[in-house]
Amino acid sequence: DIHRHPELAFEEHRTSDLVAAKLQGWGYAVHRGLGGTGVVGTLTRGQGRRLGLRADMDALPIQEASGAEWSSVKPGVMHACGHDVHTAILLGVAEILNGIKDELPHPVKLIFQPGEEKNPGGATLMLRDGVLQNPPVKAMYALHVFPDMETGKVGFRDGLYMASCDEIHAVIHGKGGHGATPHECIDPIVIGANIVTQLQQVISRKCDPKIPSVLTFGYFEALGATNIIPEKAVLKGTFRTMNEAWRAEALDLIERQMHELVKSQGGRLDLEISKGYPYLENDPEVTDSLRQKAIDFLGENAVQELPLRMTSEDFAFYSHQVPVCFFRLGVR
């Protein structure tokens, strides 16, 4: 049902209604509106530290072409990242926990979060609205489906796991003209090409080699022709790393160098750097505890160690507030 009715970031109204109705039916204390469309269900049985379990709910602007009977009924919107699975799993967890609530040693807070796929990230908005308070959360867990891993297996990693993610949006204004007379123009394509190549030195010569870091420009649009130099070029890219001090320094270097490169060639730059998610760090104690439970339950062969990933995840915001474990669920 959730897969058939996907909703984009911060538009998860139907999904939130479904989640809230299920939680209320099982007797959870339900709070709505955190982060806009977020839902929190609290089970207050047990004592001591409260555990937070998080699932994201938003889909992506992708046209589904699977042909499956449960395909999206919304044109151009699809659960292509598995958040429908995460929401369904956490609802299943809610039902199970309610059935054994008298046995629970700790209170539990179930967090159904909007907007994981879009800056500023639903996690920041839920944190702003006090999701880790009333009652306070001492540790958090989240999973993500992982097509690279076989079904029946789970993966863990202590410490640094996923990168921060910032976006670069640039418009280079030049002076258009005929391709046969480039000396009468200010070519934004050449300027943009210089930016793409020269900014790689920020990584290769300014970054400590021990810090994972990547700068990628994945969008370069300049609508001229074979013999026409256009008026402007548009660049879009992403910068990712796993160190907050270097992240701040690198973004400053990127901004200054882009302005200097454009100015030195006679152009003008409109630049927006959108600061996104921080790096994600798994707490060793919390992660090792869950890893051991997985070994006891599934067997040692079903539990794998995960490599570093330069992808990003807004669960990282929680990891800078409380100890967390973000792990992977094999679905291949």
ZAFITI-641179 format. One record per residue (C-alpha): residue in three letters; x negated, y, z negated. Coordinates in steps of 0.02 Angstrom, whole numbers, plus 32768, in hexadecimal, padded with zeros to 4 digits. Layout:
! residues N
ATOM  resn     u     v     w
ATOM   ALA     X     Y     Z
...
***
This chain:
! residues 332
ATOM  resn     u     v     w
ATOM   ASP  8000  8000  8000
ATOM   ILE  7F75  8079  7FD3
ATOM   HIS  7F15  804F  8071
ATOM   ARG  7FB0  806C  80DC
ATOM   HIS  7FCB  8117  808F
ATOM   PRO  7F20  816C  8086
ATOM   GLU  7F0F  821F  804B
ATOM   LEU  7E80  8298  8064
ATOM   ALA  7E1B  82E8  7FD8
ATOM   PHE  7E86  834C  7F5E
ATOM   GLU  7F24  8318  7FBB
ATOM   GLU  7F3D  8273  7F5E
ATOM   HIS  7FEE  8299  7F23
ATOM   ARG  8041  81F4  7F53
ATOM   THR  7FAE  818F  7F10
ATOM   SER  7FB1  81F0  7E6C
ATOM   ASP  806C  81D0  7E5A
ATOM   LEU  8051  8116  7E76
ATOM   VAL  7FC2  810D  7DF9
ATOM   ALA  801F  8171  7D73
ATOM   ALA  80BC  8107  7D85
ATOM   LYS  8059  8066  7D71
ATOM   LEU  7FFA  80A6  7CD9
ATOM   GLN  8097  80E7  7C85
ATOM   GLY  80EC  8040  7CA3
ATOM   TRP  8060  7FE9  7C44
ATOM   GLY  806D  8063  7BB2
ATOM   TYR  7FD4  80CE  7BD1
ATOM   ALA  7FCC  8182  7B98
ATOM   VAL  7FC6  81DA  7C42
ATOM   HIS  7F80  8286  7C68
ATOM   ARG  7F91  82D1  7D15
ATOM   GLY  7F4E  8368  7D72
ATOM   LEU  7E97  835A  7D42
ATOM   GLY  7E33  8390  7DD9
ATOM   GLY  7ED7  83B4  7E31
ATOM   THR  7F18  8307  7E58
ATOM   GLY  7EB6  82A1  7DD8
ATOM   VAL  7F08  8225  7D62
ATOM   VAL  7EC5  81E9  7CBA
ATOM   GLY  7F0C  8157  7C59
ATOM   THR  7ED4  813B  7BA5
ATOM   LEU  7EE2  809B  7B3F
ATOM   THR  7EC3  80CB  7A8B
ATOM   ARG  7EAF  801D  7A41
ATOM   GLY  7E10  7FF2  79E6
ATOM   GLN  7D93  8066  7996
ATOM   GLY  7CE7  80AE  79B6
ATOM   ARG  7CA3  80F0  7A59
ATOM   ARG  7D1C  810A  7AE8
ATOM   LEU  7CF2  80BE  7B90
ATOM   GLY  7D1E  8117  7C32
ATOM   LEU  7D43  80B7  7CD2
ATOM   ARG  7D4F  811D  7D72
ATOM   ALA  7D9B  80FF  7E1E
ATOM   ASP  7DA3  817C  7EAD
ATOM   MET  7E43  818C  7F14
ATOM   ASP  7E22  81F5  7FB0
ATOM   ALA  7E16  81BA  8065
ATOM   LEU  7DB9  81FD  80FD
ATOM   PRO  7DEC  825A  819D
ATOM   ILE  7DD2  81C1  820B
ATOM   GLN  7E4A  816D  8285
ATOM   GLU  7E63  80B6  8255
ATOM   ALA  7E50  803A  82E3
ATOM   SER  7E4A  7F97  8282
ATOM   GLY  7EF2  7F57  82BE
ATOM   ALA  7F10  7F09  8213
ATOM   GLU  7FC3  7EFB  81D4
ATOM   TRP  7F93  7F6F  8144
ATOM   SER  7F49  7FF4  81B7
ATOM   SER  7F5F  80AB  818D
ATOM   VAL  8006  80F5  81C0
ATOM   LYS  7FBA  81A4  81BF
ATOM   PRO  7F6A  81DA  8264
ATOM   GLY  7EB7  8211  824B
ATOM   VAL  7EAB  81DC  8194
ATOM   MET  7E62  8138  8155
ATOM   HIS  7E1E  80E5  80B9
ATOM   ALA  7D78  80C3  810F
ATOM   CYS  7D0B  80CD  8073
ATOM   GLY  7D69  8054  8002
ATOM   HIS  7DB5  80CC  7F86
ATOM   ASP  7E5B  8071  7F9B
ATOM   VAL  7E02  7FD7  7F5B
ATOM   HIS  7DB9  8036  7EC7
ATOM   THR  7E65  807A  7E96
ATOM   ALA  7EB7  7FCF  7EA8
ATOM   ILE  7E2E  7F7E  7E40
ATOM   LEU  7E3E  7FFD  7DB3
ATOM   LEU  7EFB  7FE5  7DB1
ATOM   GLY  7EDA  7F2A  7DA2
ATOM   VAL  7E63  7F4E  7D12
ATOM   ALA  7EE9  7FBA  7CC1
ATOM   GLU  7F66  7F2C  7CC7
ATOM   ILE  7EE9  7EAF  7C80
ATOM   LEU  7EB1  7F23  7BF3
ATOM   ASN  7F65  7F45  7BC3
ATOM   GLY  7F81  7E8B  7BB5
ATOM   ILE  7EF0  7E77  7B3B
ATOM   LYS  7EFB  7F21  7AE5
ATOM   ASP  7F03  7ED5  7A36
ATOM   GLU  7E59  7E84  7A54
ATOM   LEU  7E00  7F1F  7A95
ATOM   PRO  7D6D  7F5B  7A2A
ATOM   HIS  7D6A  8009  7A78
ATOM   PRO  7DE6  8089  7ABB
ATOM   VAL  7DE3  8095  7B7A
ATOM   LYS  7E01  8127  7BEF
ATOM   LEU  7E2C  8100  7CA4
ATOM   ILE  7DFF  818F  7D19
ATOM   PHE  7E4E  8197  7DC6
ATOM   GLN  7DEF  8222  7E1E
ATOM   PRO  7E17  8289  7EB9
ATOM   GLY  7DA2  82D2  7F39
ATOM   GLU  7D04  8269  7F30
ATOM   GLU  7CE4  8283  7FE9
ATOM   LYS  7CE6  8341  7FEB
ATOM   ASN  7C84  83CE  7F99
ATOM   PRO  7C8B  8404  7F0E
ATOM   GLY  7CBE  8352  7EE0
ATOM   GLY  7D52  831E  7E77
ATOM   ALA  7CDF  82ED  7DE8
ATOM   THR  7CAB  83A3  7DCC
ATOM   LEU  7D61  83D9  7DC3
ATOM   MET  7D93  834D  7D4C
ATOM   LEU  7CFF  8376  7CDD
ATOM   ARG  7D34  842C  7CDF
ATOM   ASP  7DE2  83F5  7CA8
ATOM   GLY  7D9B  8391  7C16
ATOM   VAL  7DA5  82DE  7C55
ATOM   LEU  7D1B  82A6  7BDD
ATOM   GLN  7D72  82F5  7B47
ATOM   ASN  7E12  82D3  7AE3
ATOM   PRO  7DE0  824C  7AC0
ATOM   PRO  7D25  825B  7AE7
ATOM   VAL  7CD1  81DB  7B58
ATOM   LYS  7C29  8193  7B23
ATOM   ALA  7C01  8129  7BBD
ATOM   MET  7C48  8116  7C6D
ATOM   TYR  7C4E  8090  7CF3
ATOM   ALA  7C7C  8092  7DAB
ATOM   LEU  7C6A  8019  7E3B
ATOM   HIS  7C63  802D  7EF8
ATOM   VAL  7C86  7FAA  7F7B
ATOM   PHE  7BE9  7F78  7FDA
ATOM   PRO  7BF9  7F27  8088
ATOM   ASP  7B3D  7F01  8088
ATOM   MET  7B56  7E84  7FFA
ATOM   GLU  7BB3  7DDF  8005
ATOM   THR  7C5B  7DCC  7FB0
ATOM   GLY  7C45  7D81  7F03
ATOM   LYS  7BA6  7DE0  7EDD
ATOM   VAL  7B89  7E82  7E7C
ATOM   GLY  7AF3  7EF6  7E7B
ATOM   PHE  7AA2  7F63  7DF6
ATOM   ARG  7A11  7FDD  7DE6
ATOM   ASP  79CA  8032  7D4B
ATOM   GLY  7995  80E8  7D51
ATOM   LEU  7994  814F  7DF1
ATOM   TYR  7A0A  8107  7E72
ATOM   MET  7A58  8188  7EE8
ATOM   ALA  7A22  8232  7F29
ATOM   SER  7A65  82E1  7F16
ATOM   CYS  7ABC  8328  7FB0
ATOM   ASP  7ABE  83DC  7FEF
ATOM   GLU  7B00  841D  8095
ATOM   ILE  7AB2  849D  810A
ATOM   HIS  7B22  8500  8180
ATOM   ALA  7AC8  857B  81F4
ATOM   VAL  7AF8  85E8  8287
ATOM   ILE  7A65  862E  82EA
ATOM   HIS  7A91  86CA  834C
ATOM   GLY  7A23  86F1  83E1
ATOM   LYS  7A3B  874A  8487
ATOM   GLY  7A82  86E7  8517
ATOM   GLY  7A53  86F5  85CD
ATOM   HIS  7A18  869A  8667
ATOM   GLY  79A6  8605  8652
ATOM   ALA  7935  864B  86DA
ATOM   THR  7911  86E7  8673
ATOM   PRO  78EE  86A9  85C2
ATOM   HIS  7881  8741  85A0
ATOM   GLU  791F  87AA  85A1
ATOM   CYS  7975  8739  8521
ATOM   ILE  7964  8701  846E
ATOM   ASP  797B  8646  847D
ATOM   PRO  79D9  85FC  83E7
ATOM   ILE  79B8  854C  8425
ATOM   VAL  78FB  8562  8418
ATOM   ILE  7910  85B4  836E
ATOM   GLY  797E  8525  8334
ATOM   ALA  7904  84A4  8375
ATOM   ASN  7877  84F8  8314
ATOM   ILE  78E1  84F4  8276
ATOM   VAL  7906  843A  828B
ATOM   THR  784F  840B  82A4
ATOM   GLN  77F4  8487  8235
ATOM   LEU  7863  8470  819D
ATOM   GLN  782A  83BA  8194
ATOM   GLN  778B  8403  8148
ATOM   VAL  77F2  842D  80AE
ATOM   ILE  77FA  8372  8092
ATOM   SER  774F  833D  80D3
ATOM   ARG  76E6  83C9  8086
ATOM   LYS  7748  8416  7FF6
ATOM   CYS  7799  837F  7FA3
ATOM   ASP  773D  8310  7F27
ATOM   PRO  7730  826A  7F88
ATOM   LYS  776F  820D  7EEF
ATOM   ILE  7819  8266  7EFA
ATOM   PRO  7894  8219  7F77
ATOM   SER  78CD  82A5  7FEB
ATOM   VAL  791B  82B7  8098
ATOM   LEU  7950  8348  8107
ATOM   THR  79BD  8320  819D
ATOM   PHE  7A13  838E  821D
ATOM   GLY  7AA0  8329  8269
ATOM   TYR  7AFA  83B3  82C8
ATOM   PHE  7AB1  8428  834B
ATOM   GLU  7B2A  8482  83BE
ATOM   ALA  7AFA  8507  843E
ATOM   LEU  7B78  851E  84CA
ATOM   GLY  7B13  855D  855B
ATOM   ALA  7AFA  8507  8602
ATOM   THR  7A6D  84C5  866F
ATOM   ASN  7A40  8577  869D
ATOM   ILE  7A90  85D9  860E
ATOM   ILE  7A40  8605  8567
ATOM   PRO  7AD0  8613  84EA
ATOM   GLU  7AF0  869E  846D
ATOM   LYS  7AE9  862E  83D5
ATOM   ALA  7AC0  8581  8392
ATOM   VAL  7B0D  8526  82FE
ATOM   LEU  7AA8  84B3  828C
ATOM   LYS  7AED  8444  8202
ATOM   GLY  7A86  83D4  8193
ATOM   THR  7A6F  8382  80EB
ATOM   PHE  79E5  8385  8068
ATOM   ARG  79D9  82F7  7FE9
ATOM   THR  7962  82D1  7F5B
ATOM   MET  7955  8285  7EAC
ATOM   ASN  7907  8312  7E47
ATOM   GLU  7968  83AD  7E13
ATOM   ALA  78D1  8421  7E01
ATOM   TRP  7892  83F3  7EAF
ATOM   ARG  7944  8400  7EF2
ATOM   ALA  794F  84B6  7EBC
ATOM   GLU  78A2  84DE  7F00
ATOM   ALA  78C3  8487  7FA6
ATOM   LEU  7969  84E0  7FC3
ATOM   ASP  7911  8587  7FA6
ATOM   LEU  7887  8557  801F
ATOM   ILE  7905  851F  80A3
ATOM   GLU  7965  85C2  8095
ATOM   ARG  78CC  8632  809B
ATOM   GLN  7879  85D5  812A
ATOM   MET  7917  85D3  8194
ATOM   HIS  792D  868E  8182
ATOM   GLU  7875  86AE  81A8
ATOM   LEU  7874  863D  8241
ATOM   VAL  790F  868E  828B
ATOM   LYS  78D3  873E  8267
ATOM   SER  7826  871E  82AF
ATOM   GLN  7876  86F1  8356
ATOM   GLY  78ED  8784  835B
ATOM   GLY  798D  872B  832B
ATOM   ARG  7A09  873E  829E
ATOM   LEU  7A3F  86B4  8226
ATOM   ASP  7AE2  8692  81CA
ATOM   LEU  7AB8  860D  8149
ATOM   GLU  7B1F  85B3  80C7
ATOM   ILE  7AD3  852E  8056
ATOM   SER  7B5B  84CD  7FFE
ATOM   LYS  7B19  847D  7F5F
ATOM   GLY  7B66  83D1  7F4A
ATOM   TYR  7B4E  833D  7ED6
ATOM   PRO  7AB7  8321  7E64
ATOM   TYR  7A52  8280  7E63
ATOM   LEU  7A9F  81E9  7E0E
ATOM   GLU  7A40  8195  7D81
ATOM   ASN  7A7B  80F5  7D2F
ATOM   ASP  7A5C  80E6  7C75
ATOM   PRO  79E9  804E  7C59
ATOM   GLU  7A40  8012  7BBA
ATOM   VAL  7AF2  8022  7BFD
ATOM   THR  7AC0  7FD5  7CA4
ATOM   ASP  7A60  7F44  7C58
ATOM   SER  7AF2  7F1C  7BE5
ATOM   LEU  7B6B  7F11  7C79
ATOM   ARG  7AEC  7EB1  7CE1
ATOM   GLN  7ADD  7E2E  7C59
ATOM   LYS  7B9B  7E1F  7C4E
ATOM   ALA  7BA0  7E05  7D0A
ATOM   ILE  7B1C  7D7D  7CFF
ATOM   ASP  7B7C  7D26  7C74
ATOM   PHE  7C1F  7D30  7CD5
ATOM   LEU  7BE8  7D16  7D8A
ATOM   GLY  7B41  7CBE  7D79
ATOM   GLU  7A91  7D00  7D95
ATOM   ASN  7A93  7CE0  7E51
ATOM   ALA  7B28  7D54  7E67
ATOM   VAL  7AD0  7DEB  7E1A
ATOM   GLN  7A57  7E4E  7E86
ATOM   GLU  79E3  7EE3  7E6F
ATOM   LEU  7A0B  7F7B  7EDB
ATOM   PRO  798B  7FE8  7F36
ATOM   LEU  7986  80A5  7F2F
ATOM   ARG  7A04  80FA  7FA3
ATOM   MET  79FB  81A8  7FED
ATOM   THR  7AB8  81AC  7FFF
ATOM   SER  7B17  820D  7F7A
ATOM   GLU  7BAC  81F7  7F08
ATOM   ASP  7C05  8275  7E99
ATOM   PHE  7C09  81F9  7E09
ATOM   ALA  7B5A  8243  7DF3
ATOM   PHE  7BAA  82D9  7D9A
ATOM   TYR  7BE3  8265  7D0E
ATOM   SER  7B34  8219  7D03
ATOM   HIS  7AF1  82C4  7CCF
ATOM   GLN  7B70  82CB  7C41
ATOM   VAL  7B7A  821B  7BF7
ATOM   PRO  7B21  8174  7C0D
ATOM   VAL  7B65  811C  7CA8
ATOM   CYS  7B5A  807F  7D12
ATOM   PHE  7B88  808B  7DCA
ATOM   PHE  7B81  7FDF  7E19
ATOM   ARG  7BAC  7F8A  7EBD
ATOM   LEU  7C2F  7F07  7EE7
ATOM   GLY  7C08  7E95  7F79
ATOM   VAL  7C92  7E8E  7FFC
ATOM   ARG  7C3F  7E45  8097
***
